[in-house]
C-alpha cells in the first residue's frame, strides 16, 4: 500500500513544538515562583506558560505538591553544587575553606530567595516536609557541611569523639543559616555580612569538640 504525505503535512509535523520535559516544568515553576511568588504555582498557570495541557504537566511531574517538591530538591542540589564549587577557593582543611562554604551558602540564598524559602520555610501549604524531603536535606547537609567539617577535623584531631564532624557541622550550619535568614529579611548585620559569617565560623572553630 502506497501512502502519500504532502509537503504541508511534513512542515506542520516538524513545526509542532516538542512536549515539555520534567526539567522544562521545573524551570518554568521556578521562574513563576521567583517573579510572582508561590501563588503563581497553579497547574493551570504552568500548563499555559508551557503551551500545553494540564494533563501533560501532570504526567511529567504530578500535582502542585510534586512541583513544589521538585523545586525543593532542585534547590538543595543547587546549594550542594555551590558548596562544592567553593571548595577550590581555599586550601583543603583550612578555616578559609569552611568560611568559603558559609559564604557560598549566603550567596545562593541571596541569588534565589524564593527558592531558599521553599527549601527551608513553609510558603506553600500543599508541600509537606516529609521523610523523603528530610532525606534530601540530610544528604545535602552531609555532602557539604559534614564533609567540610570532617576534612577540617581530620587535619587537626586524629582522635576525637564519635560524630564530632556532625556536631560541628550542625553548629556552623545553624549559625550561618541564622545570619542568612536575618539578612534576607532585611535585618542588616552590624558590619559586612560576609565578614560576619567569617567571624562567627572562626569563633566556633576555636573549640570544635566541646
N, CA and C atoms as an extended XYZ file, in Angstrom:
630
Properties=species:S:1:pos:R:3:atomname:S:1:resname:S:1:resid:I:1 pbc="F F F"
N         0.844       -1.193        0.000 N   UNK     1
C         0.000        0.000        0.000 CA  UNK     1
C         0.879        1.242        0.000 C   UNK     1
N         0.613        2.179       -0.885 N   UNK     2
C         1.434        3.377       -1.013 CA  UNK     2
C         0.724        4.550       -0.345 C   UNK     2
N         1.418        5.218        0.584 N   UNK     3
C         0.857        6.359        1.285 CA  UNK     3
C         1.605        7.616        0.877 C   UNK     3
N         0.866        8.634        0.489 N   UNK     4
C         1.467        9.904        0.071 CA  UNK     4
C         1.307       10.932        1.187 C   UNK     4
N         2.417       11.538        1.604 N   UNK     5
C         2.401       12.584        2.619 CA  UNK     5
C         2.748       13.907        1.953 C   UNK     5
N         1.885       14.869        2.098 N   UNK     6
C         2.094       16.160        1.431 CA  UNK     6
C         3.211       16.948        2.092 C   UNK     6
N         3.756       17.891        1.364 N   UNK     7
C         4.805       18.763        1.875 CA  UNK     7
C         4.287       19.582        3.054 C   UNK     7
N         3.041       20.087        2.944 N   UNK     8
C         2.460       20.882        4.028 CA  UNK     8
C         2.328       20.065        5.305 C   UNK     8
N         2.016       18.780        5.178 N   UNK     9
C         1.892       17.914        6.353 CA  UNK     9
C         3.237       17.736        7.037 C   UNK     9
N         4.272       17.565        6.223 N   UNK    10
C         5.620       17.394        6.787 CA  UNK    10
C         6.042       18.647        7.526 C   UNK    10
N         5.796       19.832        6.961 N   UNK    11
C         6.158       21.094        7.600 CA  UNK    11
C         5.406       21.266        8.907 C   UNK    11
N         4.115       20.915        8.881 N   UNK    12
C         3.306       21.040       10.094 CA  UNK    12
C         3.821       20.139       11.194 C   UNK    12
N         4.267       18.933       10.824 N   UNK    13
C         4.781       17.998       11.816 CA  UNK    13
C         6.099       18.482       12.402 C   UNK    13
N         6.974       19.037       11.560 N   UNK    14
C         8.282       19.468       12.054 CA  UNK    14
C         8.182       20.761       12.850 C   UNK    14
N         7.143       21.576       12.562 N   UNK    15
C         6.981       22.838       13.283 CA  UNK    15
C         6.270       22.665       14.618 C   UNK    15
N         5.701       21.478       14.856 N   UNK    16
C         4.959       21.256       16.082 CA  UNK    16
C         5.924       21.320       17.288 C   UNK    16
N         5.620       22.145       18.267 N   UNK    17
C         6.536       22.261       19.412 CA  UNK    17
C         6.649       20.946       20.178 C   UNK    17
N         7.862       20.701       20.677 N   UNK    18
C         8.080       19.470       21.436 CA  UNK    18
C         7.331       19.541       22.756 C   UNK    18
N         6.870       18.394       23.217 N   UNK    19
C         6.180       18.342       24.504 CA  UNK    19
C         7.178       18.674       25.610 C   UNK    19
N         6.788       19.494       26.588 N   UNK    20
C         7.729       19.892       27.644 CA  UNK    20
C         8.206       18.711       28.479 C   UNK    20
N         9.454       18.768       28.869 N   UNK    21
C        10.027       17.731       29.724 CA  UNK    21
C         9.803       18.082       31.188 C   UNK    21
N        10.155       17.169       32.068 N   UNK    22
C        10.084       17.438       33.505 CA  UNK    22
C        10.940       18.637       33.877 C   UNK    22
N        12.145       18.717       33.299 N   UNK    23
C        13.027       19.852       33.590 CA  UNK    23
C        12.435       21.166       33.109 C   UNK    23
N        11.702       21.122       31.987 N   UNK    24
C        11.030       22.325       31.497 CA  UNK    24
C         9.995       22.809       32.514 C   UNK    24
N         9.242       21.866       33.063 N   UNK    25
C         8.218       22.213       34.049 CA  UNK    25
C         8.866       22.852       35.285 C   UNK    25
N         9.959       22.263       35.751 N   UNK    26
C        10.644       22.789       36.934 CA  UNK    26
C        11.192       24.183       36.666 C   UNK    26
N        11.763       24.391       35.476 N   UNK    27
C        12.331       25.699       35.137 CA  UNK    27
C        11.250       26.773       35.107 C   UNK    27
N        10.103       26.472       34.517 N   UNK    28
C         9.019       27.444       34.456 CA  UNK    28
C         8.453       27.690       35.854 C   UNK    28
N         8.336       26.633       36.639 N   UNK    29
C         7.837       26.779       38.009 CA  UNK    29
C         8.761       27.675       38.830 C   UNK    29
N        10.056       27.510       38.675 N   UNK    30
C        10.992       28.359       39.425 CA  UNK    30
C        10.895       29.812       38.968 C   UNK    30
N        10.712       30.018       37.667 N   UNK    31
C        10.573       31.387       37.168 CA  UNK    31
C         9.320       32.052       37.736 C   UNK    31
N         8.202       31.343       37.739 N   UNK    32
C         6.966       31.890       38.280 CA  UNK    32
C         7.107       32.162       39.780 C   UNK    32
N         7.748       31.227       40.485 N   UNK    33
C         7.965       31.398       41.917 CA  UNK    33
C         8.791       32.648       42.184 C   UNK    33
N         9.836       32.846       41.401 N   UNK    34
C        10.735       33.980       41.586 CA  UNK    34
C        10.066       35.304       41.237 C   UNK    34
N         9.339       35.319       40.132 N   UNK    35
C         8.766       36.565       39.629 CA  UNK    35
C         7.459       36.949       40.317 C   UNK    35
N         6.653       35.949       40.699 N   UNK    36
C         5.310       36.247       41.190 CA  UNK    36
C         4.982       35.646       42.553 C   UNK    36
N         5.832       34.780       43.049 N   UNK    37
C         5.577       34.182       44.355 CA  UNK    37
C         4.839       32.850       44.259 C   UNK    37
N         4.663       32.185       45.389 N   UNK    38
C         4.102       30.831       45.399 CA  UNK    38
C         2.666       30.731       44.897 C   UNK    38
N         1.901       31.818       44.959 N   UNK    39
C         0.514       31.743       44.490 CA  UNK    39
C         0.424       31.522       42.983 C   UNK    39
N         1.513       31.791       42.262 N   UNK    40
C         1.508       31.608       40.807 CA  UNK    40
C         1.660       30.144       40.398 C   UNK    40
N         1.957       29.280       41.349 N   UNK    41
C         2.255       27.888       41.008 CA  UNK    41
C         0.984       27.019       40.915 C   UNK    41
N         0.061       27.450       40.095 N   UNK    42
C        -1.104       26.597       39.842 CA  UNK    42
C        -0.818       25.726       38.627 C   UNK    42
N        -1.461       24.580       38.569 N   UNK    43
C        -1.239       23.673       37.458 CA  UNK    43
C        -1.729       24.295       36.146 C   UNK    43
N        -2.819       25.036       36.215 N   UNK    44
C        -3.331       25.691       35.013 CA  UNK    44
C        -2.339       26.726       34.489 C   UNK    44
N        -1.764       27.493       35.423 N   UNK    45
C        -0.796       28.515       35.002 CA  UNK    45
C         0.449       27.873       34.396 C   UNK    45
N         0.915       26.806       34.999 N   UNK    46
C         2.087       26.111       34.448 CA  UNK    46
C         1.799       25.604       33.037 C   UNK    46
N         0.620       25.011       32.847 N   UNK    47
C         0.250       24.494       31.527 CA  UNK    47
C         0.194       25.621       30.499 C   UNK    47
N        -0.377       26.762       30.888 N   UNK    48
C        -0.462       27.896       29.967 CA  UNK    48
C         0.917       28.421       29.594 C   UNK    48
N         1.785       28.527       30.601 N   UNK    49
C         3.137       29.040       30.340 CA  UNK    49
C         3.930       28.103       29.435 C   UNK    49
N         3.665       26.821       29.550 N   UNK    50
C         4.383       25.823       28.753 CA  UNK    50
C         3.709       25.561       27.414 C   UNK    50
N         2.546       26.153       27.216 N   UNK    51
C         1.830       25.950       25.965 CA  UNK    51
C         1.344       24.535       25.775 C   UNK    51
N         0.895       23.931       26.861 N   UNK    52
C         0.453       22.548       26.788 CA  UNK    52
C        -0.777       22.365       27.676 C   UNK    52
N        -1.154       21.132       27.928 N   UNK    53
C        -2.349       20.857       28.716 CA  UNK    53
C        -1.988       20.524       30.166 C   UNK    53
N        -2.988       20.645       31.018 N   UNK    54
C        -2.839       20.247       32.419 CA  UNK    54
C        -2.375       18.802       32.514 C   UNK    54
N        -2.966       17.942       31.645 N   UNK    55
C        -2.654       16.518       31.710 CA  UNK    55
C        -1.188       16.242       31.391 C   UNK    55
N        -0.627       16.983       30.446 N   UNK    56
C         0.789       16.796       30.103 CA  UNK    56
C         1.673       17.175       31.289 C   UNK    56
N         1.366       18.311       31.922 N   UNK    57
C         2.148       18.738       33.090 CA  UNK    57
C         2.039       17.693       34.198 C   UNK    57
N         0.833       17.217       34.435 N   UNK    58
C         0.625       16.217       35.488 CA  UNK    58
C         1.400       14.936       35.184 C   UNK    58
N         1.408       14.543       33.911 N   UNK    59
C         2.127       13.328       33.519 CA  UNK    59
C         3.623       13.488       33.738 C   UNK    59
N         4.136       14.688       33.479 N   UNK    60
C         5.580       14.911       33.602 CA  UNK    60
C         6.044       14.939       35.063 C   UNK    60
N         5.222       15.522       35.945 N   UNK    61
C         5.738       15.765       37.294 CA  UNK    61
C         4.755       15.447       38.406 C   UNK    61
N         3.464       15.433       38.122 N   UNK    62
C         2.458       15.203       39.155 CA  UNK    62
C         1.699       16.484       39.460 C   UNK    62
N         1.086       16.555       40.633 N   UNK    63
C         0.309       17.722       41.030 CA  UNK    63
C         1.155       18.839       41.609 C   UNK    63
N         0.489       19.843       42.192 N   UNK    64
C         1.203       21.014       42.705 CA  UNK    64
C         2.192       20.641       43.801 C   UNK    64
N         1.810       19.743       44.682 N   UNK    65
C         2.730       19.327       45.743 CA  UNK    65
C         3.998       18.716       45.164 C   UNK    65
N         3.853       17.983       44.058 N   UNK    66
C         5.023       17.370       43.412 CA  UNK    66
C         5.893       18.425       42.748 C   UNK    66
N         5.263       19.464       42.219 N   UNK    67
C         6.026       20.570       41.627 CA  UNK    67
C         6.872       21.251       42.699 C   UNK    67
N         6.262       21.529       43.845 N   UNK    68
C         6.990       22.185       44.930 CA  UNK    68
C         8.097       21.280       45.460 C   UNK    68
N         7.822       19.992       45.561 N   UNK    69
C         8.849       19.043       45.997 CA  UNK    69
C        10.034       19.057       45.034 C   UNK    69
N         9.733       19.125       43.746 N   UNK    70
C        10.807       19.167       42.747 CA  UNK    70
C        11.633       20.442       42.889 C   UNK    70
N        10.978       21.561       43.198 N   UNK    71
C        11.700       22.810       43.437 CA  UNK    71
C        12.575       22.691       44.688 C   UNK    71
N        12.030       22.101       45.733 N   UNK    72
C        12.779       21.870       46.973 CA  UNK    72
C        14.036       21.062       46.696 C   UNK    72
N        13.880       19.952       45.990 N   UNK    73
C        15.013       19.067       45.710 CA  UNK    73
C        16.024       19.737       44.792 C   UNK    73
N        15.513       20.482       43.804 N   UNK    74
C        16.400       21.196       42.888 CA  UNK    74
C        17.212       22.249       43.634 C   UNK    74
N        16.564       22.940       44.575 N   UNK    75
C        17.271       23.942       45.365 CA  UNK    75
C        18.357       23.328       46.226 C   UNK    75
N        18.065       22.194       46.834 N   UNK    76
C        19.065       21.506       47.660 CA  UNK    76
C        20.254       21.075       46.814 C   UNK    76
N        19.963       20.607       45.612 N   UNK    77
C        21.051       20.207       44.710 CA  UNK    77
C        21.883       21.420       44.300 C   UNK    77
N        21.226       22.534       44.065 N   UNK    78
C        21.946       23.752       43.689 CA  UNK    78
C        22.824       24.233       44.844 C   UNK    78
N        22.319       24.112       46.046 N   UNK    79
C        23.102       24.511       47.213 CA  UNK    79
C        24.333       23.627       47.358 C   UNK    79
N        24.174       22.331       47.112 N   UNK    80
C        25.305       21.403       47.170 CA  UNK    80
C        26.343       21.752       46.119 C   UNK    80
N        25.887       22.073       44.920 N   UNK    81
C        26.812       22.444       43.844 CA  UNK    81
C        27.580       23.712       44.192 C   UNK    81
N        26.876       24.682       44.782 N   UNK    82
C        27.541       25.930       45.173 CA  UNK    82
C        28.598       25.672       46.245 C   UNK    82
N        28.257       24.794       47.185 N   UNK    83
C        29.202       24.462       48.256 CA  UNK    83
C        30.430       23.755       47.696 C   UNK    83
N        30.220       22.834       46.785 N   UNK    84
C        31.346       22.108       46.195 CA  UNK    84
C        32.228       23.030       45.371 C   UNK    84
N        31.607       23.992       44.701 N   UNK    85
C        32.389       24.952       43.921 CA  UNK    85
C        33.275       25.806       44.820 C   UNK    85
N        32.820       26.000       46.064 N   UNK    86
C        33.598       26.824       46.999 CA  UNK    86
C        34.830       26.098       47.526 C   UNK    86
N        34.879       24.782       47.364 N   UNK    87
C        35.979       24.002       47.931 CA  UNK    87
C        37.330       24.404       47.357 C   UNK    87
N        37.321       24.822       46.093 N   UNK    88
C        38.595       25.177       45.459 CA  UNK    88
C        39.052       26.588       45.743 C   UNK    88
N        38.319       27.313       46.573 N   UNK    89
C        38.669       28.703       46.856 CA  UNK    89
C        39.693       28.863       47.971 C   UNK    89
N        39.999       27.778       48.662 N   UNK    90
C        40.952       27.859       49.777 CA  UNK    90
C        41.623       26.506       49.953 C   UNK    90
N        42.653       26.491       50.744 N   UNK    91
C        43.398       25.258       50.996 CA  UNK    91
C        42.506       24.230       51.697 C   UNK    91
N        42.611       22.989       51.268 N   UNK    92
C        41.787       21.931       51.838 CA  UNK    92
C        42.055       21.787       53.336 C   UNK    92
N        40.985       21.729       54.114 N   UNK    93
C        41.110       21.554       55.549 CA  UNK    93
C        41.397       22.831       56.318 C   UNK    93
N        41.387       23.968       55.638 N   UNK    94
C        41.687       25.239       56.311 CA  UNK    94
C        40.413       25.900       56.832 C   UNK    94
N        40.590       26.847       57.735 N   UNK    95
C        39.452       27.645       58.192 CA  UNK    95
C        38.785       28.339       57.009 C   UNK    95
N        39.619       28.831       56.104 N   UNK    96
C        39.110       29.592       54.975 CA  UNK    96
C        38.194       28.753       54.087 C   UNK    96
N        38.440       27.448       54.030 N   UNK    97
C        37.580       26.596       53.211 CA  UNK    97
C        36.172       26.521       53.798 C   UNK    97
N        36.069       26.425       55.115 N   UNK    98
C        34.757       26.414       55.754 CA  UNK    98
C        34.091       27.793       55.665 C   UNK    98
N        34.871       28.828       55.730 N   UNK    99
C        34.329       30.178       55.562 CA  UNK    99
C        33.777       30.348       54.149 C   UNK    99
N        34.514       29.849       53.162 N   UNK   100
C        34.039       29.919       51.779 CA  UNK   100
C        32.725       29.167       51.610 C   UNK   100
N        32.597       28.039       52.316 N   UNK   101
C        31.349       27.269       52.283 CA  UNK   101
C        30.205       28.108       52.853 C   UNK   101
N        30.440       28.746       54.001 N   UNK   102
C        29.409       29.575       54.611 CA  UNK   102
C        29.004       30.738       53.721 C   UNK   102
N        29.971       31.347       53.072 N   UNK   103
C        29.668       32.479       52.203 CA  UNK   103
C        28.964       32.030       50.929 C   UNK   103
N        29.292       30.836       50.443 N   UNK   104
C        28.579       30.287       49.280 CA  UNK   104
C        27.123       30.019       49.623 C   UNK   104
N        26.880       29.587       50.843 N   UNK   105
C        25.516       29.361       51.334 CA  UNK   105
C        24.727       30.671       51.295 C   UNK   105
N        25.330       31.726       51.824 N   UNK   106
C        24.707       33.045       51.799 CA  UNK   106
C        24.447       33.502       50.369 C   UNK   106
N        25.434       33.365       49.506 N   UNK   107
C        25.309       33.840       48.128 CA  UNK   107
C        24.180       33.131       47.387 C   UNK   107
N        24.040       31.818       47.599 N   UNK   108
C        22.975       31.083       46.943 CA  UNK   108
C        21.615       31.589       47.409 C   UNK   108
N        21.482       31.826       48.709 N   UNK   109
C        20.213       32.299       49.256 CA  UNK   109
C        19.864       33.683       48.724 C   UNK   109
N        20.846       34.554       48.637 N   UNK   110
C        20.620       35.920       48.135 CA  UNK   110
C        20.236       35.886       46.658 C   UNK   110
N        20.850       34.986       45.897 N   UNK   111
C        20.564       34.890       44.466 CA  UNK   111
C        19.200       34.262       44.190 C   UNK   111
N        18.728       33.386       45.094 N   UNK   112
C        17.474       32.664       44.873 CA  UNK   112
C        16.627       32.663       46.151 C   UNK   112
N        16.184       33.827       46.625 N   UNK   113
C        15.480       33.889       47.914 CA  UNK   113
C        14.162       33.124       47.941 C   UNK   113
N        13.398       33.169       46.856 N   UNK   114
C        12.118       32.454       46.830 CA  UNK   114
C        12.342       30.945       46.890 C   UNK   114
N        13.343       30.477       46.171 N   UNK   115
C        13.659       29.047       46.195 CA  UNK   115
C        14.182       28.648       47.567 C   UNK   115
N        14.987       29.495       48.175 N   UNK   116
C        15.518       29.233       49.515 CA  UNK   116
C        14.374       29.113       50.522 C   UNK   116
N        13.330       29.911       50.342 N   UNK   117
C        12.176       29.849       51.241 CA  UNK   117
C        11.435       28.528       51.091 C   UNK   117
N        11.361       28.017       49.868 N   UNK   118
C        10.754       26.699       49.662 CA  UNK   118
C        11.590       25.610       50.330 C   UNK   118
N        12.897       25.757       50.285 N   UNK   119
C        13.797       24.760       50.842 CA  UNK   119
C        13.719       24.703       52.363 C   UNK   119
N        13.546       25.863       53.010 N   UNK   120
C        13.647       25.894       54.468 CA  UNK   120
C        12.443       26.511       55.178 C   UNK   120
N        11.562       27.124       54.440 N   UNK   121
C        10.377       27.725       55.042 CA  UNK   121
C         9.144       26.880       54.785 C   UNK   121
N         7.992       27.498       54.965 N   UNK   122
C         6.718       26.797       54.706 CA  UNK   122
C         5.789       27.723       53.918 C   UNK   122
N         6.210       28.143       52.711 N   UNK   123
C         5.414       29.120       51.978 CA  UNK   123
C         4.240       28.535       51.199 C   UNK   123
N         4.214       27.223       51.015 N   UNK   124
C         3.198       26.601       50.166 CA  UNK   124
C         2.550       25.447       50.927 C   UNK   124
N         1.305       25.594       51.348 N   UNK   125
C         0.657       24.584       52.203 CA  UNK   125
C         0.608       23.189       51.590 C   UNK   125
N         0.544       23.113       50.255 N   UNK   126
C         0.432       21.798       49.621 CA  UNK   126
C         1.669       20.919       49.828 C   UNK   126
N         2.799       21.545       50.135 N   UNK   127
C         4.041       20.788       50.298 CA  UNK   127
C         4.287       20.474       51.769 C   UNK   127
N         4.450       19.200       52.066 N   UNK   128
C         4.721       18.765       53.431 CA  UNK   128
C         6.155       18.250       53.503 C   UNK   128
N         6.907       18.769       54.469 N   UNK   129
C         8.299       18.326       54.613 CA  UNK   129
C         8.313       16.964       55.300 C   UNK   129
N         8.152       15.916       54.481 N   UNK   130
C         8.036       14.560       54.992 CA  UNK   130
C         9.401       13.879       55.040 C   UNK   130
N         9.398       12.567       55.260 N   UNK   131
C        10.663       11.836       55.379 CA  UNK   131
C        11.497       11.935       54.107 C   UNK   131
N        10.831       11.908       52.948 N   UNK   132
C        11.564       11.990       51.682 CA  UNK   132
C        12.265       13.339       51.543 C   UNK   132
N        11.568       14.410       51.906 N   UNK   133
C        12.178       15.746       51.829 CA  UNK   133
C        13.309       15.886       52.837 C   UNK   133
N        13.096       15.344       54.041 N   UNK   134
C        14.153       15.421       55.059 CA  UNK   134
C        15.380       14.620       54.634 C   UNK   134
N        15.162       13.530       53.914 N   UNK   135
C        16.294       12.731       53.434 CA  UNK   135
C        17.122       13.519       52.425 C   UNK   135
N        16.430       14.234       51.536 N   UNK   136
C        17.139       15.063       50.558 CA  UNK   136
C        17.946       16.149       51.271 C   UNK   136
N        17.317       16.778       52.274 N   UNK   137
C        18.002       17.830       53.024 CA  UNK   137
C        19.204       17.273       53.788 C   UNK   137
N        19.028       16.104       54.389 N   UNK   138
C        20.127       15.491       55.140 CA  UNK   138
C        21.287       15.140       54.214 C   UNK   138
N        20.970       14.633       53.019 N   UNK   139
C        22.024       14.299       52.062 CA  UNK   139
C        22.816       15.543       51.694 C   UNK   139
N        22.117       16.657       51.468 N   UNK   140
C        22.814       17.906       51.171 CA  UNK   140
C        23.673       18.365       52.333 C   UNK   140
N        23.150       18.263       53.550 N   UNK   141
C        23.899       18.635       54.757 CA  UNK   141
C        25.150       17.770       54.903 C   UNK   141
N        24.999       16.486       54.676 N   UNK   142
C        26.122       15.562       54.815 CA  UNK   142
C        27.205       15.824       53.762 C   UNK   142
N        26.766       16.132       52.529 N   UNK   143
C        27.722       16.321       51.436 CA  UNK   143
C        28.406       17.677       51.462 C   UNK   143
N        27.915       18.590       52.263 N   UNK   144
C        28.511       19.931       52.307 CA  UNK   144
C        29.120       20.208       53.678 C   UNK   144
N        28.287       20.524       54.648 N   UNK   145
C        28.784       20.898       55.969 CA  UNK   145
C        29.524       19.761       56.674 C   UNK   145
N        28.935       18.573       56.669 N   UNK   146
C        29.582       17.456       57.377 CA  UNK   146
C        30.892       17.072       56.701 C   UNK   146
N        30.874       17.009       55.365 N   UNK   147
C        32.101       16.653       54.644 CA  UNK   147
C        33.191       17.692       54.888 C   UNK   147
N        32.826       18.966       54.860 N   UNK   148
C        33.814       20.012       55.095 CA  UNK   148
C        34.380       19.970       56.501 C   UNK   148
N        33.515       19.743       57.481 N   UNK   149
C        33.974       19.683       58.871 CA  UNK   149
C        34.822       18.441       59.133 C   UNK   149
N        34.471       17.346       58.499 N   UNK   150
C        35.278       16.133       58.667 CA  UNK   150
C        36.693       16.357       58.143 C   UNK   150
N        36.808       16.994       56.985 N   UNK   151
C        38.126       17.290       56.423 CA  UNK   151
C        38.915       18.211       57.351 C   UNK   151
N        38.230       19.221       57.893 N   UNK   152
C        38.884       20.169       58.795 CA  UNK   152
C        39.368       19.461       60.055 C   UNK   152
N        38.519       18.615       60.644 N   UNK   153
C        38.884       17.904       61.870 CA  UNK   153
C        39.982       16.868       61.613 C   UNK   153
N        39.944       16.212       60.473 N   UNK   154
C        40.967       15.208       60.149 CA  UNK   154
C        42.363       15.818       60.147 C   UNK   154
N        42.435       17.086       59.776 N   UNK   155
C        43.737       17.749       59.713 CA  UNK   155
C        44.255       18.154       61.085 C   UNK   155
N        43.412       18.029       62.130 N   UNK   156
C        43.790       18.533       63.451 CA  UNK   156
C        43.629       17.527       64.592 C   UNK   156
N        42.673       16.644       64.467 N   UNK   157
C        42.354       15.736       65.578 CA  UNK   157
C        42.280       14.302       65.071 C   UNK   157
N        43.372       13.577       65.238 N   UNK   158
C        43.379       12.170       64.815 CA  UNK   158
C        42.397       11.364       65.654 C   UNK   158
N        42.332       11.689       66.938 N   UNK   159
C        41.363       11.040       67.821 CA  UNK   159
C        40.359       12.081       68.318 C   UNK   159
N        39.096       11.746       68.223 N   UNK   160
C        38.039       12.668       68.646 CA  UNK   160
C        36.768       11.879       68.928 C   UNK   160
N        35.837       12.469       69.659 N   UNK   161
C        34.591       11.757       69.963 CA  UNK   161
C        33.813       11.403       68.693 C   UNK   161
N        33.010       10.378       68.803 N   UNK   162
C        32.187        9.930       67.683 CA  UNK   162
C        31.217       11.041       67.262 C   UNK   162
N        31.017       11.173       65.982 N   UNK   163
C        30.098       12.131       65.372 CA  UNK   163
C        30.509       13.589       65.618 C   UNK   163
N        31.792       13.798       65.861 N   UNK   164
C        32.268       15.167       66.065 CA  UNK   164
C        32.034       16.041       64.839 C   UNK   164
N        32.222       15.471       63.660 N   UNK   165
C        32.047       16.252       62.432 CA  UNK   165
C        30.591       16.665       62.257 C   UNK   165
N        29.652       15.794       62.645 N   UNK   166
C        28.233       16.127       62.529 CA  UNK   166
C        27.866       17.249       63.500 C   UNK   166
N        28.371       17.154       64.735 N   UNK   167
C        28.053       18.187       65.726 CA  UNK   167
C        28.624       19.545       65.321 C   UNK   167
N        29.873       19.537       64.859 N   UNK   168
C        30.478       20.798       64.432 CA  UNK   168
C        29.744       21.348       63.207 C   UNK   168
N        29.413       20.473       62.285 N   UNK   169
C        28.694       20.897       61.079 CA  UNK   169
C        27.350       21.517       61.431 C   UNK   169
N        26.658       20.919       62.403 N   UNK   170
C        25.366       21.452       62.820 CA  UNK   170
C        25.501       22.869       63.399 C   UNK   170
N        26.545       23.075       64.201 N   UNK   171
C        26.756       24.400       64.789 CA  UNK   171
C        27.053       25.438       63.714 C   UNK   171
N        27.915       25.087       62.779 N   UNK   172
C        28.258       26.036       61.724 CA  UNK   172
C        27.042       26.324       60.845 C   UNK   172
N        26.314       25.264       60.491 N   UNK   173
C        25.154       25.438       59.619 CA  UNK   173
C        24.099       26.330       60.270 C   UNK   173
N        23.758       26.039       61.522 N   UNK   174
C        22.709       26.831       62.170 CA  UNK   174
C        23.135       28.287       62.328 C   UNK   174
N        24.400       28.528       62.604 N   UNK   175
C        24.886       29.903       62.742 CA  UNK   175
C        24.802       30.646       61.407 C   UNK   175
N        25.306       30.009       60.354 N   UNK   176
C        25.294       30.646       59.031 CA  UNK   176
C        23.860       30.795       58.518 C   UNK   176
N        23.048       29.776       58.752 N   UNK   177
C        21.653       29.835       58.306 CA  UNK   177
C        20.912       30.981       59.015 C   UNK   177
N        21.148       31.125       60.308 N   UNK   178
C        20.504       32.198       61.047 CA  UNK   178
C        20.872       33.567       60.505 C   UNK   178
N        22.144       33.785       60.256 N   UNK   179
C        22.596       35.055       59.686 CA  UNK   179
C        21.973       35.271       58.312 C   UNK   179
N        21.921       34.205       57.528 N   UNK   180
C        21.372       34.290       56.170 CA  UNK   180
C        19.897       34.661       56.188 C   UNK   180
N        19.126       34.004       57.038 N   UNK   181
C        17.688       34.282       57.118 CA  UNK   181
C        17.442       35.718       57.563 C   UNK   181
N        18.180       36.185       58.559 N   UNK   182
C        18.033       37.560       59.026 CA  UNK   182
C        18.407       38.552       57.918 C   UNK   182
N        19.445       38.226       57.180 N   UNK   183
C        19.874       39.095       56.075 CA  UNK   183
C        18.789       39.167       55.002 C   UNK   183
N        18.207       38.034       54.645 N   UNK   184
C        17.145       38.017       53.637 CA  UNK   184
C        15.911       38.794       54.106 C   UNK   184
N        15.684       38.796       55.413 N   UNK   185
C        14.529       39.502       55.966 CA  UNK   185
C        14.779       40.996       56.108 C   UNK   185
N        15.975       41.447       55.744 N   UNK   186
C        16.268       42.864       55.785 CA  UNK   186
C        16.903       43.360       57.062 C   UNK   186
N        17.315       42.433       57.934 N   UNK   187
C        17.980       42.820       59.177 CA  UNK   187
C        19.491       42.873       58.926 C   UNK   187
N        19.986       44.056       58.701 N   UNK   188
C        21.383       44.210       58.328 CA  UNK   188
C        22.322       43.852       59.472 C   UNK   188
N        23.433       43.228       59.117 N   UNK   189
C        24.475       42.926       60.098 CA  UNK   189
C        25.147       44.225       60.519 C   UNK   189
N        25.766       44.238       61.711 N   UNK   190
C        26.463       45.457       62.148 CA  UNK   190
C        27.631       45.820       61.245 C   UNK   190
N        28.131       44.839       60.507 N   UNK   191
C        29.193       45.086       59.538 CA  UNK   191
C        28.850       44.380       58.241 C   UNK   191
N        29.849       44.127       57.441 N   UNK   192
C        29.655       43.382       56.197 CA  UNK   192
C        29.203       41.963       56.528 C   UNK   192
N        28.103       41.518       55.921 N   UNK   193
C        27.519       40.233       56.311 CA  UNK   193
C        28.449       39.071       56.003 C   UNK   193
N        29.214       39.153       54.933 N   UNK   194
C        30.158       38.084       54.605 CA  UNK   194
C        31.268       38.007       55.655 C   UNK   194
N        31.713       39.173       56.130 N   UNK   195
C        32.730       39.192       57.184 CA  UNK   195
C        32.147       38.677       58.500 C   UNK   195
N        30.879       38.968       58.744 N   UNK   196
C        30.239       38.465       59.960 CA  UNK   196
C        30.182       36.942       59.948 C   UNK   196
N        29.867       36.361       58.792 N   UNK   197
C        29.854       34.903       58.675 CA  UNK   197
C        31.251       34.346       58.937 C   UNK   197
N        32.258       34.985       58.372 N   UNK   198
C        33.635       34.533       58.597 CA  UNK   198
C        33.987       34.603       60.077 C   UNK   198
N        33.589       35.683       60.736 N   UNK   199
C        33.902       35.826       62.147 CA  UNK   199
C        33.220       34.788       63.018 C   UNK   199
N        31.958       34.509       62.745 N   UNK   200
C        31.226       33.503       63.522 CA  UNK   200
C        31.839       32.117       63.337 C   UNK   200
N        32.190       31.784       62.115 N   UNK   201
C        32.795       30.479       61.865 CA  UNK   201
C        34.127       30.359       62.591 C   UNK   201
N        34.951       31.393       62.539 N   UNK   202
C        36.244       31.338       63.233 CA  UNK   202
C        36.050       31.146       64.742 C   UNK   202
N        35.056       31.786       65.308 N   UNK   203
C        34.806       31.655       66.746 CA  UNK   203
C        34.371       30.228       67.094 C   UNK   203
N        33.515       29.652       66.285 N   UNK   204
C        33.045       28.300       66.550 CA  UNK   204
C        34.149       27.259       66.361 C   UNK   204
N        35.127       27.572       65.529 N   UNK   205
C        36.231       26.636       65.306 CA  UNK   205
C        37.279       26.675       66.411 C   UNK   205
N        37.181       27.639       67.313 N   UNK   206
C        38.150       27.713       68.398 CA  UNK   206
C        37.983       26.558       69.395 C   UNK   206
N        36.775       26.056       69.522 N   UNK   207
C        36.522       24.962       70.464 CA  UNK   207
C        35.603       23.951       69.782 C   UNK   207
N        36.104       23.257       68.783 N   UNK   208
C        35.253       22.435       67.917 CA  UNK   208
C        34.736       21.141       68.549 C   UNK   208
N        35.357       20.675       69.615 N   UNK   209
C        34.962       19.384       70.210 CA  UNK   209
C        34.174       19.529       71.488 C   UNK   209
N        33.902       20.748       71.887 N   UNK   210
C        33.171       20.976       73.128 CA  UNK   210
C        31.712       20.481       73.008 C   UNK   210
